[in-house]
């Protein structure tokens, strides 16, 4: 349940050339102040790395099944 955000990324320009998707995996930590990415106080949540990697592995397995 990631709340909607009005970000201004350049990703929309990339989508003009190739199809794609922008994902949010919820890297914020409950009970902490979570400044946005382009903020000098942003602190990347290293604990989210296994979840992010598992997401990409599952996506590749879905799209490129082993025969």
Residue pairs with C-beta under 8 A, 6 or more apart in sequence:
2 24
2 26
5 24
5 36
7 36
9 22
11 20
11 22
14 20
23 55
25 48
25 51
25 52
25 55
26 48
27 44
27 45
27 48
28 34
28 45
29 45
29 47
35 41
35 42
35 43
36 42
